[in-house]
Amino acid sequence: MKCPNCGSKDIGKIGSHQFYCWGCFIELTVNGEKMSVYQVEEDGTLSSLDDLFCGEDMAQEMTHLHASS
């Protein structure tokens, strides 16, 4: 799996459906066929970055995620 933001493969699993990119410090959440991307703020809250990514890029990353599971 590659990060849809920075392209890094340095992705860690932090929950059953949650991943963290150590390259750009974003959190990825997978719900079925949908992937959501969040920026982790200084206070620990998450800000959605979904509007920055097109659906086609997210669908491609979901294919890679399911193949590696």
N, C-alpha and C positions, 0 to 999 in steps of 0.2 A: 504494500500500500504506500502510495506517495501522498504527501500533503497537497491539497488542492491550492494552498496559498503560496508556499515557497518551493514545493517540489521535493522536499527532503524525505528520505526514507527512514529517518530517525523518529519513528512513531511508537509511543508506548501506550499500553492498555491500562486505563485507570479505573475501569468499571466494566460491567458486563456488556454495555453498549457504548462505552465512552473511551476515547483515545486522546492522546496529547502529543502535539508536535514539539519536539525539543529544538527544532530549527527556528521556528517563528513564534513559539509559545501560544499556540491556539488550541482550543479543545474542539474535538469532533464528536458528535453524537449521532448514532445510527439507530433509526426507528424503522424497522422493516426495510423498505426500498428507499427511504429518505435519509439523507445525511444533512445535518445542520452543523454550521461552523460558528464558533464563538471566540471572541477575544477575552482573555482573562484580565480583568482590571486589577489595579493595585490593591483594592479592598477585597478582592476575591470574587466579586460579582462577574457575571458573564454578559457580554454585549454581543448580540447576534450580528454575524457578518454574511448571512445568507443572501442578502441583496447584492453583494459584491461578486457572487459567483453565478455563472449561467448554469442552467439545468443540465446541459450536455456534459460539462466538465464534471459535475457532481455524479451524474449517471455513470460515467467512465470510472470514477474512483470507487463507486459502489460495486461495480463489476470486479475490480481488483480486490476489494475487501472480501467479497463472498468467495472468491477463488482461493484466498489465503486462509480462510477459516476452516 
